[in-house]
Amino acid sequence: MYVLGISAFYHDSAAALLKDGEVISAAQEERFSRIKHDANFPKKAIQFCIKDGKISPEDIALVVFYEKPFAKFERIFETYLAFAPRGFKSFARSMPVWVKDKLFQKETISKNLEETLSKSVKWKEKLLFSEHHLSHAASSFYLSPFKEAVVLCSDGVGEWETSSFFIGEGNSLKKQSEINFPHSLGLLYSAFTYYLGFKVNSGEYKVMGLAPYGKPVFSDLIKEKIVLIRDDGSFRLNMKFFDYCTGLKMVNKAFEKLFDYPRRVPETNLETFHCDVAASIQKVLEEIIIKQSEFIFSQTRQTNLCLAGGVALNCVANGVLRKKGIFKEIWVQPASGDAGAAIGAALVGWHLHLGKPRKFSSLIEDGMKGCLLGPRFTNKEVKKDLDNLNAKYTFYETNELIKIVCKYLNDKKAIGWMQGRMEFGPRALGNRSIIADARDPEMQKLLNLKVKFRESFRPFAPSILLEYKSEWFETAIESPYMLFVENVNKKKLSNLSKQEKTYKKLKEINLSRSEIPAVTHVDFSARVQTVDSNRNPTFYKLLEEYNELTGTPILINTSFNIRGEPIVCTPTDAFKCFMGTKIDILVIENFLLVKDNQDQNLWKSYLNSYELD
């Protein structure tokens, strides 16, 4: 029996397909449309899932949408009424869209399914609607390795909920409490994202990456004036400082006056003030999450915690929470944002609507299959695309290919690496990655400025063979989805780091802090991905060979794209990115391409191809 899950119409539209309760395919629409955070109905993602599942549209038993449009409309309408007459401009702009397109989404979704798949299927009879936070909770609990757990969801806003807590047992998932709009941890963090000159729903991870450059000198001010935090982790925002309920901005003049500093103009220089603001809101976020977790544990005495919702992608906070040791085990849904809610919606249909039990026998560690749920391409398909692109390439058997790639890595080459199934979610995990030598102190700067075309302060993540993790980082705990930040092992730090020398962090980004400086952040931390042979055997073999050659079981792993571009999906996407950046080598399945061997006329500037994120 097949169940299709869909998320759409806000941001990060996606589709996922279950076969007898098992996730077999999932993809975001942006990977096909090449529009970052694409919110449109995920036609191409759905078509991929059906094709990948080798089924016909008639085989689909249920289609589940990830939230309830009427409840969301109720929240928006009641919010405008509560703040009237403020916000009339925003009200007048949004209502026609809701009345025309969003309010009657059962009709809209059914018509889209007819256009996408088949007009002969009665889609309205198969269409169900989940709740936004229930979809998030289901995506985490049902795919976790736990038979029972508590689930904490936190994001901007669903229908009404902004934070919620569930208890999961077997195939049961029941909400225990919630915090409702406009009081939102996700929107609080997004407000500071906006204030710091980054894009909302896109640049929050930049705030997280900027925070270690500053000191949390404003955290007390934030807690005194902006957010009231109670002992149980519940909170209330002082709406005097925000404009997202009625206006078209996140914060207002009162917010700027409080900090005595205007909103940063995007793309202008970052100052110490901005670093300190980022550090302050990051600390407040962590405090709220810790208090919520302590309260949940005190109420349930449950030892397993699942996390979902956009806030769960804050891997620094996740690392702090894990280090705190409140729960014995923590599992975070790797696609915690709205894309992952497509999987959750399908699981709600399977377990809660159809009442089907959970299966554990097929799980290695969890039900996400390493997030490798997207399209893959055969060597025959790759060759056809490369020939059409007039690319120059060489075919190698896998073992020889890996040895050659490792020699290029040791020679400080930046490599575009495309293998197997595309990852689902925001992280490249070794199948659509740019990889490079983590030992090179200049590599972070090179990749940021000449390959990714992004801000120089942003850190890169290390991928490491699982069995070597404790040798290089502070714990041996696996982290296959790059969702926890932890410190580099003190034995691997440089003399500068061991002495904890003070310096102006923004001006001395490229100081060598450890034996792997390109992935060691200014606070000596890293967002680690552990690689094992079960989830990703090809990437594991590459790291194994690299370790044999260099004695270092670690590589830089960053997503295969430039700033503002979705992660590459097809061989054509990969070749275009390769030819428009300073990537030296491209590997697609068993084909290796050298930049200097390509036709000079194919080299095209990539810098202005995508809108800045």
CORFEN-V992267 format. One record per residue. SS is DSSP state (H for helix, E for strand, - for the rest). PHI is phi in radians with two decimals (none if undefined). BURIAL is 1 if it has 16 or more other C-alpha atoms within 10 Angstrom, else 0. Layout:
BEGIN
ss:SS phi:PHI burial:BURIAL
ss:SS phi:PHI burial:BURIAL
END
This chain:
BEGIN
ss:- phi:none burial:0
ss:E phi:-1.98 burial:1
ss:E phi:-2.22 burial:1
ss:E phi:-1.83 burial:1
ss:E phi:-1.89 burial:1
ss:E phi:-2.37 burial:1
ss:E phi:-2.18 burial:1
ss:- phi:-2.94 burial:1
ss:- phi:1.38 burial:0
ss:- phi:-2.18 burial:0
ss:- phi:-2.81 burial:1
ss:- phi:0.99 burial:1
ss:- phi:-1.06 burial:1
ss:E phi:-2.76 burial:1
ss:E phi:-2.40 burial:1
ss:E phi:-2.51 burial:1
ss:E phi:-2.15 burial:1
ss:E phi:-1.81 burial:1
ss:E phi:-2.08 burial:0
ss:- phi:0.89 burial:0
ss:- phi:1.51 burial:1
ss:E phi:-1.78 burial:1
ss:E phi:-1.25 burial:1
ss:E phi:-1.97 burial:1
ss:E phi:-2.66 burial:1
ss:E phi:-2.83 burial:1
ss:E phi:-2.78 burial:1
ss:E phi:-1.61 burial:1
ss:- phi:-1.10 burial:1
ss:H phi:-1.01 burial:1
ss:H phi:-1.22 burial:1
ss:H phi:-1.66 burial:1
ss:H phi:-1.37 burial:1
ss:- phi:1.16 burial:1
ss:- phi:-1.92 burial:1
ss:- phi:-1.02 burial:1
ss:- phi:1.02 burial:1
ss:- phi:-0.85 burial:1
ss:- phi:-1.76 burial:1
ss:- phi:-1.21 burial:1
ss:- phi:-0.96 burial:1
ss:- phi:-1.40 burial:1
ss:H phi:-1.06 burial:1
ss:H phi:-1.24 burial:1
ss:H phi:-1.16 burial:1
ss:H phi:-1.13 burial:1
ss:H phi:-1.07 burial:1
ss:H phi:-1.06 burial:1
ss:H phi:-1.04 burial:1
ss:H phi:-1.15 burial:1
ss:H phi:-1.15 burial:0
ss:H phi:-1.15 burial:1
ss:- phi:-1.36 burial:0
ss:- phi:0.97 burial:0
ss:- phi:-2.20 burial:0
ss:- phi:-1.80 burial:0
ss:H phi:-0.97 burial:1
ss:H phi:-1.12 burial:0
ss:H phi:-1.33 burial:0
ss:E phi:-1.34 burial:1
ss:E phi:-1.46 burial:1
ss:E phi:-2.45 burial:1
ss:E phi:-2.10 burial:1
ss:E phi:-2.12 burial:1
ss:E phi:-1.55 burial:1
ss:- phi:-1.39 burial:1
ss:- phi:-2.70 burial:1
ss:- phi:-1.89 burial:1
ss:H phi:-1.04 burial:1
ss:H phi:-1.12 burial:0
ss:H phi:-1.16 burial:0
ss:H phi:-1.16 burial:1
ss:H phi:-1.09 burial:1
ss:H phi:-1.02 burial:0
ss:H phi:-1.09 burial:1
ss:H phi:-1.11 burial:1
ss:H phi:-1.16 burial:0
ss:H phi:-1.16 burial:0
ss:H phi:-1.13 burial:1
ss:H phi:-1.07 burial:1
ss:H phi:-1.12 burial:0
ss:H phi:-1.14 burial:0
ss:H phi:-1.78 burial:0
ss:- phi:-1.00 burial:0
ss:- phi:-1.52 burial:0
ss:- phi:-1.09 burial:0
ss:- phi:1.44 burial:1
ss:H phi:-1.08 burial:0
ss:H phi:-1.06 burial:0
ss:H phi:-1.15 burial:0
ss:H phi:-1.04 burial:1
ss:H phi:-1.11 burial:0
ss:H phi:-1.33 burial:0
ss:H phi:-1.55 burial:0
ss:H phi:-1.06 burial:1
ss:H phi:-1.02 burial:0
ss:H phi:-1.16 burial:0
ss:H phi:-1.13 burial:0
ss:H phi:-1.14 burial:0
ss:H phi:-1.40 burial:0
ss:H phi:-1.98 burial:0
ss:H phi:-1.78 burial:1
ss:- phi:-1.19 burial:1
ss:- phi:-1.86 burial:0
ss:H phi:-1.28 burial:1
ss:H phi:-1.07 burial:1
ss:H phi:-1.16 burial:0
ss:H phi:-1.08 burial:0
ss:H phi:-1.14 burial:1
ss:H phi:-1.07 burial:1
ss:H phi:-1.12 burial:1
ss:H phi:-1.13 burial:1
ss:H phi:-1.18 burial:1
ss:H phi:-1.08 burial:1
ss:H phi:-1.20 burial:0
ss:H phi:-1.42 burial:1
ss:- phi:-2.08 burial:1
ss:- phi:-2.86 burial:0
ss:- phi:-1.55 burial:0
ss:- phi:-1.50 burial:0
ss:- phi:-1.56 burial:1
ss:- phi:-1.49 burial:0
ss:H phi:-1.15 burial:1
ss:H phi:-1.03 burial:0
ss:H phi:-1.29 burial:0
ss:H phi:-1.79 burial:0
ss:E phi:-1.60 burial:1
ss:E phi:-2.15 burial:1
ss:E phi:-2.16 burial:1
ss:- phi:-1.53 burial:1
ss:- phi:-1.73 burial:1
ss:H phi:-0.98 burial:1
ss:H phi:-1.28 burial:1
ss:H phi:-1.12 burial:1
ss:H phi:-1.09 burial:1
ss:H phi:-1.04 burial:1
ss:H phi:-1.07 burial:1
ss:H phi:-1.12 burial:1
ss:H phi:-1.09 burial:1
ss:H phi:-1.58 burial:1
ss:H phi:-1.13 burial:1
ss:- phi:-1.18 burial:1
ss:- phi:-1.77 burial:1
ss:- phi:-1.30 burial:1
ss:- phi:-1.45 burial:1
ss:- phi:-1.70 burial:1
ss:- phi:-1.39 burial:1
ss:E phi:-2.58 burial:1
ss:E phi:-2.94 burial:1
ss:E phi:-1.70 burial:1
ss:E phi:-2.19 burial:1
ss:E phi:-1.96 burial:1
ss:E phi:-1.98 burial:1
ss:E phi:-2.63 burial:1
ss:- phi:-2.72 burial:1
ss:- phi:-1.22 burial:1
ss:- phi:-2.92 burial:1
ss:- phi:-1.74 burial:1
ss:- phi:-1.31 burial:1
ss:- phi:-2.15 burial:1
ss:E phi:-1.22 burial:1
ss:E phi:-2.08 burial:1
ss:E phi:-2.41 burial:1
ss:E phi:-2.65 burial:1
ss:E phi:-2.32 burial:1
ss:E phi:-2.10 burial:1
ss:E phi:-2.03 burial:1
ss:E phi:-1.96 burial:1
ss:E phi:-2.46 burial:1
ss:- phi:1.06 burial:0
ss:- phi:-1.78 burial:1
ss:E phi:-1.60 burial:1
ss:E phi:-2.53 burial:1
ss:E phi:-2.20 burial:0
ss:E phi:-1.30 burial:1
ss:E phi:-1.87 burial:0
ss:E phi:-2.81 burial:0
ss:E phi:-2.69 burial:1
ss:E phi:-2.03 burial:1
ss:E phi:-1.95 burial:1
ss:- phi:-0.93 burial:1
ss:- phi:-1.59 burial:1
ss:- phi:-1.49 burial:1
ss:- phi:-2.49 burial:1
ss:H phi:-1.19 burial:1
ss:H phi:-1.12 burial:1
ss:H phi:-1.25 burial:1
ss:H phi:-1.07 burial:1
ss:H phi:-1.16 burial:1
ss:H phi:-1.15 burial:1
ss:H phi:-1.10 burial:1
ss:H phi:-1.23 burial:1
ss:H phi:-1.03 burial:1
ss:H phi:-1.11 burial:1
ss:H phi:-1.07 burial:1
ss:- phi:-1.46 burial:1
ss:- phi:1.54 burial:1
ss:- phi:-1.84 burial:1
ss:- phi:-1.41 burial:1
ss:- phi:-1.17 burial:1
ss:- phi:1.12 burial:1
ss:- phi:-2.59 burial:0
ss:- phi:-1.75 burial:1
ss:H phi:-1.07 burial:1
ss:H phi:-1.18 burial:1
ss:H phi:-1.21 burial:1
ss:H phi:-1.06 burial:1
ss:H phi:-1.04 burial:1
ss:H phi:-1.25 burial:1
ss:H phi:-1.38 burial:1
ss:H phi:-0.93 burial:1
ss:- phi:-1.12 burial:1
ss:- phi:-1.39 burial:1
ss:- phi:-2.11 burial:1
ss:- phi:-2.12 burial:1
ss:- phi:-1.36 burial:1
ss:- phi:-1.27 burial:1
ss:- phi:-1.81 burial:1
ss:H phi:-1.12 burial:1
ss:H phi:-1.15 burial:0
ss:H phi:-1.08 burial:0
ss:H phi:-1.06 burial:1
ss:H phi:-1.27 burial:0
ss:H phi:-1.36 burial:0
ss:H phi:-1.93 burial:0
ss:H phi:-1.80 burial:1
ss:E phi:-2.36 burial:1
ss:E phi:-1.60 burial:0
ss:E phi:-1.92 burial:1
ss:- phi:-1.64 burial:0
ss:- phi:-1.11 burial:0
ss:- phi:-1.51 burial:1
ss:- phi:1.56 burial:1
ss:- phi:-1.26 burial:1
ss:E phi:-2.70 burial:1
ss:E phi:-2.36 burial:1
ss:E phi:-1.61 burial:1
ss:- phi:-1.45 burial:0
ss:H phi:-1.22 burial:0
ss:H phi:-1.02 burial:0
ss:H phi:-1.74 burial:1
ss:E phi:-2.06 burial:1
ss:- phi:-2.18 burial:1
ss:- phi:-1.37 burial:1
ss:- phi:-1.32 burial:1
ss:- phi:-2.19 burial:1
ss:- phi:-1.91 burial:1
ss:- phi:-1.96 burial:0
ss:- phi:-2.25 burial:0
ss:- phi:-1.45 burial:1
ss:E phi:-2.20 burial:1
ss:- phi:-2.12 burial:1
ss:H phi:-1.15 burial:0
ss:H phi:-1.10 burial:0
ss:H phi:-1.11 burial:1
ss:H phi:-1.10 burial:0
ss:H phi:-1.15 burial:0
ss:H phi:-1.04 burial:0
ss:H phi:-1.60 burial:0
ss:- phi:0.95 burial:0
ss:- phi:-2.73 burial:0
ss:- phi:-1.24 burial:0
ss:- phi:-1.02 burial:1
ss:- phi:-1.14 burial:1
ss:- phi:-1.29 burial:0
ss:- phi:-0.92 burial:0
ss:- phi:1.32 burial:0
ss:- phi:-1.47 burial:0
ss:- phi:-1.09 burial:0
ss:- phi:-1.53 burial:1
ss:- phi:-2.05 burial:0
ss:H phi:-1.00 burial:0
ss:H phi:-0.98 burial:1
ss:H phi:-1.12 burial:1
ss:H phi:-1.12 burial:1
ss:H phi:-1.17 burial:1
ss:H phi:-1.12 burial:1
ss:H phi:-1.06 burial:1
ss:H phi:-1.09 burial:1
ss:H phi:-1.23 burial:1
ss:H phi:-1.24 burial:1
ss:H phi:-1.11 burial:1
ss:H phi:-1.14 burial:1
ss:H phi:-1.13 burial:1
ss:H phi:-0.99 burial:1
ss:H phi:-1.09 burial:1
ss:H phi:-1.08 burial:1
ss:H phi:-1.14 burial:1
ss:H phi:-1.10 burial:1
ss:H phi:-1.11 burial:1
ss:H phi:-1.15 burial:1
ss:H phi:-1.07 burial:1
ss:H phi:-1.16 burial:1
ss:H phi:-1.09 burial:1
ss:H phi:-1.16 burial:1
ss:H phi:-1.06 burial:1
ss:H phi:-1.12 burial:1
ss:H phi:-1.10 burial:0
ss:H phi:-1.45 burial:0
ss:H phi:-2.02 burial:0
ss:- phi:1.00 burial:0
ss:- phi:-1.36 burial:1
ss:- phi:-1.67 burial:0
ss:E phi:-1.92 burial:1
ss:E phi:-2.16 burial:1
ss:E phi:-1.94 burial:1
ss:E phi:-2.13 burial:1
ss:E phi:-2.74 burial:1
ss:- phi:1.59 burial:1
ss:H phi:-0.97 burial:1
ss:H phi:-1.13 burial:1
ss:H phi:-1.19 burial:1
ss:H phi:-1.47 burial:1
ss:- phi:-1.38 burial:1
ss:H phi:-1.24 burial:1
ss:H phi:-1.19 burial:1
ss:H phi:-1.09 burial:1
ss:H phi:-1.05 burial:1
ss:H phi:-1.13 burial:1
ss:H phi:-1.09 burial:1
ss:H phi:-1.10 burial:1
ss:H phi:-1.13 burial:1
ss:H phi:-1.13 burial:0
ss:H phi:-1.16 burial:0
ss:- phi:1.30 burial:0
ss:- phi:-1.13 burial:1
ss:- phi:-1.95 burial:1
ss:- phi:-1.19 burial:0
ss:E phi:-2.29 burial:0
ss:E phi:-2.25 burial:1
ss:E phi:-2.21 burial:1
ss:E phi:-1.91 burial:1
ss:- phi:-1.10 burial:1
ss:- phi:-1.07 burial:1
ss:- phi:-1.86 burial:1
ss:- phi:-1.27 burial:1
ss:- phi:-1.34 burial:1
ss:- phi:-1.16 burial:1
ss:- phi:-1.06 burial:1
ss:H phi:-1.14 burial:1
ss:H phi:-1.15 burial:1
ss:H phi:-1.12 burial:1
ss:H phi:-1.12 burial:1
ss:H phi:-1.05 burial:1
ss:H phi:-1.07 burial:1
ss:H phi:-1.08 burial:1
ss:H phi:-1.19 burial:1
ss:H phi:-1.05 burial:1
ss:H phi:-1.06 burial:1
ss:H phi:-1.26 burial:1
ss:H phi:-1.52 burial:1
ss:H phi:-1.65 burial:1
ss:H phi:-1.42 burial:0
ss:- phi:-1.52 burial:0
ss:- phi:1.25 burial:0
ss:- phi:-1.35 burial:0
ss:- phi:-1.31 burial:0
ss:- phi:-1.44 burial:1
ss:- phi:-2.06 burial:1
ss:- phi:-2.02 burial:0
ss:- phi:-1.11 burial:0
ss:- phi:-1.57 burial:0
ss:- phi:-1.43 burial:0
ss:- phi:-1.33 burial:0
ss:- phi:-2.25 burial:0
ss:- phi:-2.69 burial:1
ss:- phi:-1.70 burial:1
ss:- phi:-1.59 burial:1
ss:H phi:0.94 burial:1
ss:H phi:1.23 burial:1
ss:H phi:1.20 burial:1
ss:E phi:-1.55 burial:1
ss:- phi:-2.14 burial:1
ss:- phi:-1.73 burial:1
ss:- phi:-1.15 burial:1
ss:- phi:-2.32 burial:1
ss:- phi:-2.30 burial:1
ss:- phi:-1.30 burial:0
ss:H phi:-1.04 burial:0
ss:H phi:-1.11 burial:0
ss:H phi:-1.18 burial:0
ss:H phi:-1.11 burial:1
ss:H phi:-1.02 burial:1
ss:H phi:-1.05 burial:0
ss:H phi:-1.14 burial:1
ss:H phi:-1.14 burial:1
ss:H phi:-1.13 burial:0
ss:H phi:-1.12 burial:0
ss:- phi:-1.56 burial:0
ss:- phi:1.03 burial:0
ss:- phi:-1.42 burial:1
ss:- phi:-1.80 burial:1
ss:- phi:-2.54 burial:1
ss:E phi:-2.30 burial:0
ss:E phi:-1.65 burial:1
ss:- phi:-2.29 burial:0
ss:- phi:-1.15 burial:0
ss:H phi:-1.00 burial:0
ss:H phi:-1.09 burial:0
ss:H phi:-1.20 burial:0
ss:H phi:-1.01 burial:1
ss:H phi:-1.11 burial:1
ss:H phi:-1.10 burial:1
ss:H phi:-1.15 burial:0
ss:H phi:-1.07 burial:1
ss:H phi:-1.12 burial:1
ss:H phi:-1.14 burial:0
ss:H phi:-1.12 burial:1
ss:H phi:-1.09 burial:1
ss:H phi:-1.16 burial:1
ss:- phi:-1.58 burial:0
ss:- phi:1.23 burial:1
ss:- phi:-1.53 burial:1
ss:- phi:-1.55 burial:1
ss:E phi:-2.17 burial:1
ss:E phi:-1.46 burial:1
ss:E phi:-2.15 burial:1
ss:E phi:-2.18 burial:1
ss:- phi:-2.47 burial:1
ss:- phi:1.05 burial:1
ss:- phi:-1.38 burial:1
ss:- phi:-1.19 burial:1
ss:E phi:-1.22 burial:1
ss:- phi:-1.79 burial:1
ss:- phi:1.84 burial:1
ss:- phi:-1.42 burial:1
ss:- phi:-1.83 burial:1
ss:- phi:-1.49 burial:1
ss:- phi:-2.10 burial:1
ss:- phi:1.97 burial:1
ss:- phi:-2.02 burial:1
ss:E phi:-2.34 burial:1
ss:E phi:-2.15 burial:1
ss:E phi:-1.80 burial:1
ss:E phi:-2.10 burial:1
ss:E phi:-2.85 burial:1
ss:- phi:-1.32 burial:1
ss:- phi:-1.32 burial:1
ss:- phi:-1.45 burial:1
ss:- phi:-1.47 burial:1
ss:- phi:-1.15 burial:1
ss:- phi:-1.60 burial:1
ss:H phi:-1.20 burial:1
ss:H phi:-1.06 burial:1
ss:H phi:-1.12 burial:1
ss:H phi:-1.07 burial:1
ss:H phi:-1.16 burial:1
ss:H phi:-1.12 burial:1
ss:H phi:-1.57 burial:0
ss:H phi:-1.92 burial:0
ss:H phi:-1.93 burial:1
ss:- phi:-1.54 burial:1
ss:- phi:0.97 burial:1
ss:- phi:-2.25 burial:1
ss:- phi:-1.05 burial:0
ss:- phi:-1.24 burial:1
ss:- phi:-1.37 burial:1
ss:- phi:-1.33 burial:1
ss:- phi:-1.42 burial:1
ss:- phi:-1.97 burial:1
ss:E phi:-1.71 burial:1
ss:E phi:-1.66 burial:1
ss:E phi:-1.84 burial:1
ss:E phi:-2.38 burial:1
ss:E phi:-1.01 burial:1
ss:H phi:-0.92 burial:1
ss:H phi:-1.20 burial:0
ss:H phi:-1.82 burial:0
ss:H phi:-1.03 burial:1
ss:H phi:-1.17 burial:0
ss:H phi:-1.23 burial:0
ss:H phi:-1.92 burial:1
ss:E phi:-2.29 burial:1
ss:- phi:-1.33 burial:0
ss:- phi:-2.34 burial:0
ss:- phi:-1.74 burial:0
ss:- phi:-1.13 burial:0
ss:- phi:-1.21 burial:1
ss:- phi:-2.58 burial:1
ss:- phi:-1.24 burial:1
ss:- phi:-1.97 burial:1
ss:- phi:1.08 burial:1
ss:- phi:-2.03 burial:1
ss:- phi:-2.34 burial:1
ss:E phi:-1.74 burial:1
ss:E phi:-2.54 burial:1
ss:E phi:-1.44 burial:1
ss:E phi:-1.18 burial:1
ss:- phi:-0.95 burial:1
ss:H phi:-1.01 burial:0
ss:H phi:-1.19 burial:0
ss:H phi:-1.72 burial:1
ss:E phi:-1.39 burial:1
ss:- phi:-1.37 burial:1
ss:H phi:-1.04 burial:0
ss:H phi:-1.03 burial:0
ss:H phi:-1.18 burial:1
ss:H phi:-1.09 burial:0
ss:- phi:-1.41 burial:0
ss:- phi:0.86 burial:0
ss:- phi:-1.07 burial:0
ss:- phi:-1.51 burial:0
ss:- phi:-2.81 burial:0
ss:- phi:-1.40 burial:0
ss:H phi:-1.07 burial:1
ss:H phi:-1.14 burial:1
ss:H phi:-1.52 burial:0
ss:H phi:-2.24 burial:0
ss:- phi:-1.02 burial:1
ss:- phi:-1.59 burial:1
ss:- phi:-1.08 burial:1
ss:- phi:-1.44 burial:1
ss:- phi:-1.78 burial:1
ss:E phi:-2.78 burial:1
ss:- phi:-1.25 burial:1
ss:- phi:-2.21 burial:1
ss:H phi:-1.10 burial:1
ss:H phi:-1.23 burial:1
ss:H phi:-2.14 burial:1
ss:- phi:-1.80 burial:1
ss:- phi:-1.29 burial:1
ss:- phi:-1.13 burial:1
ss:- phi:-1.74 burial:1
ss:- phi:1.19 burial:1
ss:E phi:-1.89 burial:1
ss:E phi:-2.73 burial:1
ss:E phi:-1.63 burial:1
ss:- phi:-1.54 burial:1
ss:E phi:-2.02 burial:1
ss:E phi:-1.55 burial:1
ss:E phi:-2.04 burial:1
ss:- phi:-2.12 burial:1
ss:- phi:-1.33 burial:0
ss:- phi:-1.34 burial:0
ss:- phi:-1.32 burial:1
ss:- phi:-2.50 burial:1
ss:H phi:-1.10 burial:0
ss:H phi:-1.24 burial:1
ss:H phi:-1.13 burial:1
ss:H phi:-1.08 burial:1
ss:H phi:-1.07 burial:1
ss:H phi:-1.09 burial:1
ss:H phi:-1.13 burial:1
ss:H phi:-1.09 burial:1
ss:H phi:-1.14 burial:1
ss:H phi:-1.11 burial:1
ss:H phi:-1.15 burial:1
ss:H phi:-1.06 burial:0
ss:H phi:-1.35 burial:0
ss:H phi:-2.02 burial:0
ss:- phi:1.38 burial:0
ss:- phi:-2.19 burial:1
ss:- phi:-1.57 burial:1
ss:E phi:-2.32 burial:1
ss:E phi:-2.31 burial:1
ss:E phi:-1.13 burial:1
ss:E phi:-2.33 burial:1
ss:E phi:-2.22 burial:1
ss:E phi:-1.14 burial:1
ss:- phi:-1.44 burial:1
ss:- phi:-3.06 burial:1
ss:- phi:-1.92 burial:1
ss:- phi:-1.00 burial:1
ss:- phi:1.54 burial:1
ss:- phi:-1.79 burial:1
ss:- phi:-1.09 burial:1
ss:- phi:-1.00 burial:1
ss:- phi:-1.08 burial:1
ss:- phi:-2.00 burial:1
ss:- phi:-1.81 burial:1
ss:H phi:-1.00 burial:1
ss:H phi:-1.12 burial:0
ss:H phi:-1.00 burial:1
ss:H phi:-1.14 burial:1
ss:H phi:-1.15 burial:1
ss:H phi:-1.07 burial:1
ss:H phi:-1.15 burial:1
ss:H phi:-1.01 burial:1
ss:H phi:-1.38 burial:1
ss:- phi:-1.85 burial:1
ss:- phi:-2.33 burial:1
ss:- phi:-1.59 burial:1
ss:- phi:-1.10 burial:1
ss:- phi:-1.50 burial:1
ss:E phi:-2.29 burial:1
ss:E phi:-2.12 burial:1
ss:E phi:-2.13 burial:1
ss:E phi:-2.18 burial:1
ss:- phi:0.89 burial:1
ss:- phi:-1.73 burial:1
ss:E phi:-1.85 burial:1
ss:E phi:-2.07 burial:1
ss:E phi:-2.13 burial:1
ss:E phi:-1.84 burial:1
ss:H phi:-1.01 burial:1
ss:H phi:-1.15 burial:0
ss:H phi:-1.52 burial:0
ss:- phi:-1.45 burial:0
ss:- phi:-1.03 burial:0
ss:H phi:-1.00 burial:0
ss:H phi:-1.23 burial:0
ss:H phi:-1.53 burial:0
ss:- phi:-1.27 burial:0
ss:- phi:-2.27 burial:0
ss:- phi:-1.06 burial:0
ss:- phi:-1.91 burial:1
ss:- phi:-1.03 burial:1
ss:- phi:-1.82 burial:0
ss:- phi:-1.31 burial:0
ss:- phi:-2.33 burial:0
ss:- phi:-1.17 burial:0
ss:- phi:-1.08 burial:1
ss:- phi:-1.48 burial:1
END
